[in-house]
Amino acid sequence: MDKIFPKDTIKNTADSIGITNLKDNAAAALALDAEYRIHEIIQEANKFMRHSKRTRLTGEDINNALRVVNVDPLYGFTLNDNFKFQRTLVTGQQELLYMDDDEYEFENLIASPMPKLPAEVTFTAHWLAVEGVQPAIPHNPPPPIEDTIPDNSRKKAPSNAIVQVPNGVVTGTPDIELKPLVQHVISQELKVFYDKVTKTIKGGDSKMKVSVLYNLQHDTGLAQLLPYFVRFICEQIGQNIKKNTVLESILEMTNALINNTSLRLEPYLHHMVPAILTCVVRKKFGLDPEYHWRIRDSAALVLAKICDRFGMEYNTLQPRVIKTLLSALTDQTKSLSTHYGCIVALGALGREVIKTILVPNLKTYLEILEQRKKVDKNKAERCENAIF
């Protein structure tokens, strides 16, 4: 064993660090332990060499092996170093291996130009995707759709063709390039959840509806379904304006989505606010008189919640809503049901709105209401109760 790692080497190393008179038994034990550790490091380094598809052991492999056993790496030995060891004889006819160090003139080092400073670390931020749509900016890869569509598949509309556009129909527009629509792909789980939500809202079990509304309010993974929910809300309000039970469920669904703080509703407010205002100022809903007033009360609260949550970010949102409500309230041609909805909605917007908008118009409105009370006493009393 001494021939592989002699104990004299241990004694010489001990002397170099100030440990003298090291006993032979202790030196032999340390030699055995050092040999075991070196074998362990070489075995780990061989694993790195084999996994790197190489047949030559490098200093980087040794450093990686040292990191595995929590030992500081060997500084100064890199992957491309090609060292040549020289042999020399020392006392006792023992060979010593050493490496020749390059000699440098100190004056030449001082006179040599300084290396360039490394560039400062900087970073920039950009949107990877907004509402599931990747913006076309240089930081993002280009969409592969254009590359996958052959040129002969793109057709141009003739000059006398009728072309459907979002705002209407344009006729006689020449050389319009028609591109295939890009579908928004969602997972099968989200499709099943969307079908379950819409089916329950349109007329499902009451217990199931409570569970669905809870998920809509607290689930943090509904961002992909949000545009579909907004479209569903707007369509159902228009289609079921006389079905009070469905309309009430739609308003509860809207309220749950607004309460979900993980959803970004700002891009869809221009769709949602007109639909909610319809439920406030519409002349007539279903035949059930009890639901007739409850729909307006619920819609007013939802409208006030939208203004409260997004009013600071969009400072024109609440003034535009107030202007619409005040215009309908002061219009004598509107029904008293519409006036009731406006009064409830303005009251739900807060004390400041009541003080600055509603109160200054009450004297004139109450005089008009007293005259119309003779025609429809029930609705007029509803308006009075909403005011007082």
PAMIVEX-187880 format. One record per residue (C-alpha): residue number from 1; x, y, z; residue in one letter. Coordinates in Angstrom, 1 decimal, decimal comma. Layout:
BEGIN
SEMI  num      px      py      pz  residu
SEMI  NUM       X       Y       Z       A
...
//
This chain:
BEGIN
SEMI  num      px      py      pz  residu
SEMI    1     0,0     0,0     0,0       M
SEMI    2     2,9     2,4     0,7       D
SEMI    3     4,1     2,0    -2,9       K
SEMI    4     0,9     3,4    -4,2       I
SEMI    5     0,7     6,3    -1,7       F
SEMI    6     3,7     6,3     0,6       P
SEMI    7     3,6     7,4     4,2       K
SEMI    8     6,6     9,6     3,6       D
SEMI    9     4,5    11,9     1,4       T
SEMI   10     2,1    12,3     4,4       I
SEMI   11     5,1    13,3     6,6       K
SEMI   12     6,4    15,8     4,0       N
SEMI   13     3,0    17,3     3,7       T
SEMI   14     2,7    17,5     7,5       A
SEMI   15     6,0    19,2     7,8       D
SEMI   16     5,0    21,8     5,2       S
SEMI   17     2,1    22,9     7,4       I
SEMI   18     4,0    22,9    10,6       G
SEMI   19     3,2    19,4    12,0       I
SEMI   20     6,5    17,8    13,0       T
SEMI   21     7,4    14,3    14,5       N
SEMI   22     4,3    12,6    12,9       L
SEMI   23     4,3     9,0    14,0       K
SEMI   24     4,6     6,2    11,3       D
SEMI   25     1,3     4,6    12,4       N
SEMI   26    -0,6     7,9    12,0       A
SEMI   27     1,1     8,6     8,6       A
SEMI   28     0,2     5,1     7,4       A
SEMI   29    -3,5     5,6     8,5       A
SEMI   30    -3,7     9,0     6,8       L
SEMI   31    -2,1     7,5     3,6       A
SEMI   32    -4,8     4,8     3,5       L
SEMI   33    -7,6     7,4     4,0       D
SEMI   34    -6,1     9,8     1,4       A
SEMI   35    -5,9     6,9    -1,1       E
SEMI   36    -9,5     6,0    -0,5       Y
SEMI   37   -10,6     9,6    -1,0       R
SEMI   38    -8,6    10,0    -4,2       I
SEMI   39   -10,1     6,7    -5,6       H
SEMI   40   -13,6     8,1    -4,8       E
SEMI   41   -12,9    11,3    -6,6       I
SEMI   42   -11,4     9,5    -9,7       I
SEMI   43   -14,5     7,2    -9,9       Q
SEMI   44   -16,9    10,2    -9,8       E
SEMI   45   -14,7    12,0   -12,4       A
SEMI   46   -14,9     9,0   -14,7       N
SEMI   47   -18,7     9,1   -14,5       K
SEMI   48   -18,6    12,7   -15,8       F
SEMI   49   -16,2    11,7   -18,5       M
SEMI   50   -18,3     8,8   -19,7       R
SEMI   51   -21,5    10,8   -19,6       H
SEMI   52   -19,7    13,5   -21,7       S
SEMI   53   -18,9    10,9   -24,4       K
SEMI   54   -15,2    11,4   -23,9       R
SEMI   55   -12,3     9,0   -23,3       T
SEMI   56    -9,9    11,5   -21,8       R
SEMI   57   -10,2    12,7   -18,2       L
SEMI   58   -10,0    16,5   -17,9       T
SEMI   59    -9,6    19,0   -15,1       G
SEMI   60   -13,3    19,9   -15,4       E
SEMI   61   -14,3    16,3   -14,6       D
SEMI   62   -12,2    16,4   -11,5       I
SEMI   63   -13,8    19,7   -10,4       N
SEMI   64   -17,3    18,3   -10,9       N
SEMI   65   -16,3    15,3    -8,9       A
SEMI   66   -15,0    17,5    -6,1       L
SEMI   67   -18,3    19,4    -6,1       R
SEMI   68   -20,2    16,2    -5,6       V
SEMI   69   -18,2    15,3    -2,5       V
SEMI   70   -18,5    19,0    -1,2       N
SEMI   71   -14,8    19,8    -1,7       V
SEMI   72   -13,6    23,1    -3,2       D
SEMI   73   -12,6    22,7    -6,9       P
SEMI   74    -9,0    23,1    -8,2       L
SEMI   75    -8,6    26,6    -9,3       Y
SEMI   76    -6,4    27,3   -12,3       G
SEMI   77    -7,1    24,1   -14,2       F
SEMI   78    -9,5    24,4   -17,2       T
SEMI   79   -10,8    22,1   -19,8       L
SEMI   80    -8,3    23,0   -22,5       N
SEMI   81    -5,2    22,9   -20,3       D
SEMI   82    -2,6    20,5   -21,6       N
SEMI   83     0,0    20,2   -18,9       F
SEMI   84     3,4    18,4   -19,3       K
SEMI   85     4,9    17,0   -16,1       F
SEMI   86     8,7    17,0   -15,6       Q
SEMI   87    10,6    14,4   -13,5       R
SEMI   88    13,4    15,2   -11,1       T
SEMI   89    15,3    13,2    -8,4       L
SEMI   90    15,2    14,2    -4,8       V
SEMI   91    17,1    12,9    -1,8       T
SEMI   92    16,6     9,1    -1,3       G
SEMI   93    16,5     8,4    -5,0       Q
SEMI   94    12,8     9,3    -5,3       Q
SEMI   95    11,3    10,9    -8,4       E
SEMI   96     9,3    14,1    -8,1       L
SEMI   97     6,9    15,2   -10,8       L
SEMI   98     6,5    19,0   -11,4       Y
SEMI   99     5,2    21,4   -14,0       M
SEMI  100     7,2    24,2   -15,6       D
SEMI  101     5,7    27,6   -14,9       D
SEMI  102     5,9    30,2   -17,6       D
SEMI  103     8,1    33,2   -16,7       E
SEMI  104     6,8    36,7   -17,3       Y
SEMI  105     8,6    40,0   -17,2       E
SEMI  106     6,9    42,3   -14,7       F
SEMI  107     7,6    45,4   -16,7       E
SEMI  108     5,9    43,9   -19,8       N
SEMI  109     2,8    43,1   -17,7       L
SEMI  110     2,6    46,6   -16,5       I
SEMI  111     3,1    48,1   -20,0       A
SEMI  112     0,4    45,8   -21,5       S
SEMI  113    -3,0    47,4   -22,2       P
SEMI  114    -5,8    46,6   -19,7       M
SEMI  115    -8,5    44,2   -20,9       P
SEMI  116   -11,9    45,6   -21,8       K
SEMI  117   -14,4    45,8   -19,0       L
SEMI  118   -17,3    43,4   -19,3       P
SEMI  119   -20,6    44,9   -20,3       A
SEMI  120   -23,0    45,9   -17,5       E
SEMI  121   -25,8    43,5   -16,7       V
SEMI  122   -29,0    44,8   -18,1       T
SEMI  123   -32,5    43,4   -18,6       F
SEMI  124   -35,7    44,4   -20,3       T
SEMI  125   -39,3    43,3   -19,7       A
SEMI  126   -41,8    42,5   -22,4       H
SEMI  127   -45,2    40,7   -22,6       W
SEMI  128   -44,9    37,1   -23,6       L
SEMI  129   -48,7    36,9   -24,0       A
SEMI  130   -51,7    39,1   -23,2       V
SEMI  131   -55,0    37,3   -22,7       E
SEMI  132   -53,6    34,3   -24,5       G
SEMI  133   -52,5    36,3   -27,6       V
SEMI  134   -48,8    36,7   -28,3       Q
SEMI  135   -47,9    40,3   -29,3       P
SEMI  136   -46,0    40,7   -32,5       A
SEMI  137   -42,8    42,3   -31,1       I
SEMI  138   -39,1    41,6   -31,9       P
SEMI  139   -38,7    39,8   -28,5       H
SEMI  140   -41,2    37,1   -29,3       N
SEMI  141   -40,8    34,5   -32,1       P
SEMI  142   -42,9    35,2   -35,2       P
SEMI  143   -46,2    33,3   -35,5       P
SEMI  144   -45,7    30,2   -37,6       P
SEMI  145   -49,2    30,5   -39,2       I
SEMI  146   -48,0    32,6   -42,2       E
SEMI  147   -45,3    30,1   -43,0       D
SEMI  148   -47,6    27,1   -42,9       T
SEMI  149   -50,2    28,6   -45,3       I
SEMI  150   -49,3    28,0   -48,9       P
SEMI  151   -49,6    31,0   -51,3       D
SEMI  152   -52,2    29,3   -53,4       N
SEMI  153   -54,5    28,8   -50,4       S
SEMI  154   -55,0    32,6   -49,9       R
SEMI  155   -57,8    33,8   -52,0       K
SEMI  156   -58,6    37,3   -53,0       K
SEMI  157   -62,2    38,5   -53,1       A
SEMI  158   -63,4    39,8   -56,4       P
SEMI  159   -64,2    43,4   -56,8       S
SEMI  160   -68,0    42,9   -56,7       N
SEMI  161   -67,9    40,5   -53,7       A
SEMI  162   -69,7    41,1   -50,4       I
SEMI  163   -67,2    41,0   -47,6       V
SEMI  164   -68,4    40,6   -44,0       Q
SEMI  165   -66,6    42,9   -41,5       V
SEMI  166   -67,2    43,3   -37,8       P
SEMI  167   -69,0    46,6   -38,2       N
SEMI  168   -71,2    45,7   -41,2       G
SEMI  169   -71,0    44,7   -44,8       V
SEMI  170   -68,6    46,2   -47,3       V
SEMI  171   -69,4    45,7   -51,0       T
SEMI  172   -67,3    46,3   -54,1       G
SEMI  173   -64,0    46,3   -52,2       T
SEMI  174   -61,3    45,0   -54,6       P
SEMI  175   -58,3    42,9   -53,8       D
SEMI  176   -59,1    42,0   -50,2       I
SEMI  177   -57,0    39,2   -49,0       E
SEMI  178   -59,0    36,6   -47,1       L
SEMI  179   -57,0    34,8   -44,4       K
SEMI  180   -58,2    31,7   -42,4       P
SEMI  181   -59,3    32,4   -38,9       L
SEMI  182   -57,0    31,5   -36,0       V
SEMI  183   -58,8    29,3   -33,5       Q
SEMI  184   -58,2    29,7   -29,8       H
SEMI  185   -57,3    26,3   -28,5       V
SEMI  186   -58,3    25,4   -24,9       I
SEMI  187   -57,9    22,1   -23,1       S
SEMI  188   -60,6    19,5   -22,9       Q
SEMI  189   -61,0    20,1   -19,1       E
SEMI  190   -61,7    23,8   -19,7       L
SEMI  191   -64,3    22,9   -22,3       K
SEMI  192   -66,1    20,5   -20,0       V
SEMI  193   -66,0    23,2   -17,2       F
SEMI  194   -67,4    25,8   -19,6       Y
SEMI  195   -70,2    23,6   -20,7       D
SEMI  196   -71,1    22,7   -17,1       K
SEMI  197   -71,1    26,4   -16,1       V
SEMI  198   -73,3    27,6   -18,9       T
SEMI  199   -75,7    24,7   -18,6       K
SEMI  200   -76,1    25,3   -14,8       T
SEMI  201   -76,5    29,0   -15,2       I
SEMI  202   -79,2    28,6   -17,9       K
SEMI  203   -81,2    26,3   -15,7       G
SEMI  204   -79,6    23,8   -13,4       G
SEMI  205   -79,8    22,5    -9,9       D
SEMI  206   -79,7    25,3    -7,2       S
SEMI  207   -77,0    23,4    -5,3       K
SEMI  208   -74,9    23,0    -8,4       M
SEMI  209   -75,3    26,7    -9,2       K
SEMI  210   -73,9    27,6    -5,7       V
SEMI  211   -70,9    25,4    -6,4       S
SEMI  212   -70,4    26,9    -9,9       V
SEMI  213   -70,6    30,5    -8,6       L
SEMI  214   -68,1    29,7    -5,9       Y
SEMI  215   -65,6    28,3    -8,5       N
SEMI  216   -66,1    31,4   -10,7       L
SEMI  217   -65,3    33,7    -7,8       Q
SEMI  218   -62,3    31,8    -6,4       H
SEMI  219   -60,7    29,8    -9,3       D
SEMI  220   -57,4    31,3   -10,5       T
SEMI  221   -57,2    29,4   -13,7       G
SEMI  222   -60,1    30,8   -15,7       L
SEMI  223   -58,2    33,4   -17,7       A
SEMI  224   -58,6    31,4   -21,0       Q
SEMI  225   -62,3    31,1   -20,5       L
SEMI  226   -62,9    34,7   -19,6       L
SEMI  227   -63,7    35,9   -23,2       P
SEMI  228   -66,1    33,1   -23,6       Y
SEMI  229   -67,8    33,8   -20,3       F
SEMI  230   -68,2    37,5   -21,3       V
SEMI  231   -69,7    36,6   -24,7       R
SEMI  232   -72,0    34,2   -23,0       F
SEMI  233   -73,2    36,9   -20,5       I
SEMI  234   -73,9    39,4   -23,2       C
SEMI  235   -75,7    36,9   -25,5       E
SEMI  236   -77,9    35,5   -22,7       Q
SEMI  237   -78,9    39,0   -21,5       I
SEMI  238   -80,1    39,8   -25,0       G
SEMI  239   -81,8    36,4   -25,5       Q
SEMI  240   -83,4    35,9   -22,1       N
SEMI  241   -84,5    39,5   -21,3       I
SEMI  242   -88,0    38,2   -20,4       K
SEMI  243   -86,8    35,1   -18,6       K
SEMI  244   -86,3    36,5   -15,1       N
SEMI  245   -84,8    33,4   -13,5       T
SEMI  246   -82,1    33,1   -16,2       V
SEMI  247   -81,4    36,8   -16,1       L
SEMI  248   -80,9    36,7   -12,4       E
SEMI  249   -78,5    33,8   -12,7       S
SEMI  250   -76,5    35,7   -15,3       I
SEMI  251   -76,2    38,7   -13,0       L
SEMI  252   -75,0    36,4   -10,2       E
SEMI  253   -72,4    34,9   -12,6       M
SEMI  254   -71,2    38,4   -13,6       T
SEMI  255   -70,9    39,4    -9,9       N
SEMI  256   -68,8    36,2    -9,3       A
SEMI  257   -66,4    37,0   -12,1       L
SEMI  258   -66,0    40,6   -10,9       I
SEMI  259   -65,1    39,4    -7,4       N
SEMI  260   -62,4    37,1    -8,8       N
SEMI  261   -59,3    39,2    -8,4       T
SEMI  262   -57,2    36,9   -10,5       S
SEMI  263   -59,1    37,7   -13,7       L
SEMI  264   -58,3    40,8   -15,8       R
SEMI  265   -61,7    42,1   -16,8       L
SEMI  266   -60,6    45,5   -18,1       E
SEMI  267   -60,5    44,6   -21,9       P
SEMI  268   -64,1    43,4   -21,7       Y
SEMI  269   -65,7    46,3   -19,8       L
SEMI  270   -67,0    47,8   -23,0       H
SEMI  271   -69,0    44,7   -23,6       H
SEMI  272   -70,2    44,1   -20,0       M
SEMI  273   -71,2    47,6   -18,9       V
SEMI  274   -73,8    48,1   -21,7       P
SEMI  275   -75,3    44,7   -21,0       A
SEMI  276   -75,6    45,5   -17,3       I
SEMI  277   -77,1    48,9   -18,0       L
SEMI  278   -79,7    47,2   -20,1       T
SEMI  279   -80,9    45,3   -17,0       C
SEMI  280   -81,1    48,7   -15,1       V
SEMI  281   -82,9    50,9   -17,5       V
SEMI  282   -85,0    48,5   -19,7       R
SEMI  283   -88,7    49,4   -19,8       K
SEMI  284   -90,0    45,9   -19,1       K
SEMI  285   -88,7    42,4   -18,2       F
SEMI  286   -90,7    39,3   -17,5       G
SEMI  287   -94,3    38,9   -16,4       L
SEMI  288   -93,5    38,3   -12,7       D
SEMI  289   -93,7    41,7   -11,0       P
SEMI  290   -91,5    40,5    -8,1       E
SEMI  291   -88,6    39,6   -10,4       Y
SEMI  292   -89,1    42,8   -12,3       H
SEMI  293   -87,7    44,9    -9,4       W
SEMI  294   -85,2    42,4    -8,2       R
SEMI  295   -83,4    42,3   -11,6       I
SEMI  296   -82,9    46,1   -11,4       R
SEMI  297   -81,7    45,9    -7,8       D
SEMI  298   -79,2    43,2    -8,7       S
SEMI  299   -78,0    44,9   -11,9       A
SEMI  300   -77,5    48,2   -10,0       A
SEMI  301   -75,3    46,5    -7,4       L
SEMI  302   -73,2    44,8   -10,1       V
SEMI  303   -72,9    48,1   -12,0       L
SEMI  304   -71,7    49,9    -8,8       A
SEMI  305   -69,2    47,1    -8,1       K
SEMI  306   -67,7    47,5   -11,6       I
SEMI  307   -67,4    51,3   -11,1       C
SEMI  308   -65,9    50,8    -7,7       D
SEMI  309   -63,3    48,2    -8,8       R
SEMI  310   -62,2    49,8   -12,2       F
SEMI  311   -63,1    53,4   -11,6       G
SEMI  312   -59,7    54,4   -10,4       M
SEMI  313   -58,0    52,8   -13,5       E
SEMI  314   -60,5    54,1   -16,0       Y
SEMI  315   -61,5    57,6   -14,7       N
SEMI  316   -64,1    58,1   -17,4       T
SEMI  317   -66,0    54,9   -16,6       L
SEMI  318   -68,2    56,2   -13,7       Q
SEMI  319   -68,9    59,6   -15,2       P
SEMI  320   -70,2    58,0   -18,4       R
SEMI  321   -72,4    55,6   -16,4       V
SEMI  322   -73,7    58,5   -14,3       I
SEMI  323   -74,5    60,5   -17,4       K
SEMI  324   -76,4    57,6   -18,9       T
SEMI  325   -78,4    57,1   -15,7       L
SEMI  326   -79,2    60,8   -15,2       L
SEMI  327   -80,3    61,2   -18,8       S
SEMI  328   -82,7    58,3   -18,4       A
SEMI  329   -84,0    59,6   -15,1       L
SEMI  330   -84,7    63,2   -16,3       T
SEMI  331   -86,4    61,9   -19,5       D
SEMI  332   -90,2    62,1   -18,9       Q
SEMI  333   -90,9    59,8   -21,8       T
SEMI  334   -89,2    56,9   -20,0       K
SEMI  335   -91,3    54,5   -17,9       S
SEMI  336   -91,3    54,7   -14,1       L
SEMI  337   -89,6    51,2   -14,1       S
SEMI  338   -86,6    52,8   -15,9       T
SEMI  339   -86,6    55,7   -13,4       H
SEMI  340   -86,6    53,2   -10,5       Y
SEMI  341   -83,6    51,4   -11,9       G
SEMI  342   -81,7    54,7   -12,4       C
SEMI  343   -82,5    55,8    -8,8       I
SEMI  344   -81,3    52,5    -7,4       V
SEMI  345   -78,1    52,5    -9,5       A
SEMI  346   -77,2    56,1    -8,6       L
SEMI  347   -77,8    55,3    -5,0       G
SEMI  348   -75,6    52,3    -5,2       A
SEMI  349   -72,7    54,4    -6,6       L
SEMI  350   -72,2    56,0    -3,2       G
SEMI  351   -72,9    59,0    -1,0       R
SEMI  352   -71,0    61,5    -3,1       E
SEMI  353   -73,0    60,6    -6,2       V
SEMI  354   -76,3    60,9    -4,2       I
SEMI  355   -75,2    64,3    -2,8       K
SEMI  356   -73,9    65,9    -6,1       T
SEMI  357   -76,1    64,2    -8,7       I
SEMI  358   -79,3    62,8    -7,3       L
SEMI  359   -80,2    65,4    -4,6       V
SEMI  360   -80,0    68,5    -6,9       P
SEMI  361   -82,5    66,9    -9,3       N
SEMI  362   -85,0    65,6    -6,7       L
SEMI  363   -87,2    68,7    -6,4       K
SEMI  364   -88,0    68,7   -10,1       T
SEMI  365   -88,3    65,0   -10,3       Y
SEMI  366   -90,7    64,7    -7,4       L
SEMI  367   -93,0    67,2    -8,9       E
SEMI  368   -93,1    65,1   -12,1       I
SEMI  369   -93,5    61,9   -10,1       L
SEMI  370   -96,5    63,4    -8,2       E
SEMI  371   -98,3    64,0   -11,5       Q
SEMI  372   -97,5    60,5   -12,9       R
SEMI  373   -98,6    58,9    -9,6       K
SEMI  374  -102,2    59,4   -10,7       K
SEMI  375  -101,6    57,1   -13,7       V
SEMI  376   -99,4    54,3   -12,1       D
SEMI  377   -99,5    54,5    -8,3       K
SEMI  378   -97,7    51,3    -7,6       N
SEMI  379   -94,6    52,1    -9,7       K
SEMI  380   -94,5    55,7    -8,4       A
SEMI  381   -94,5    54,5    -4,8       E
SEMI  382   -91,6    52,2    -5,7       R
SEMI  383   -89,7    55,2    -7,0       C
SEMI  384   -90,5    57,2    -3,8       E
SEMI  385   -89,4    54,3    -1,6       N
SEMI  386   -86,1    54,0    -3,6       A
SEMI  387   -85,5    57,8    -3,0       I
SEMI  388   -86,4    58,0     0,7       F
//
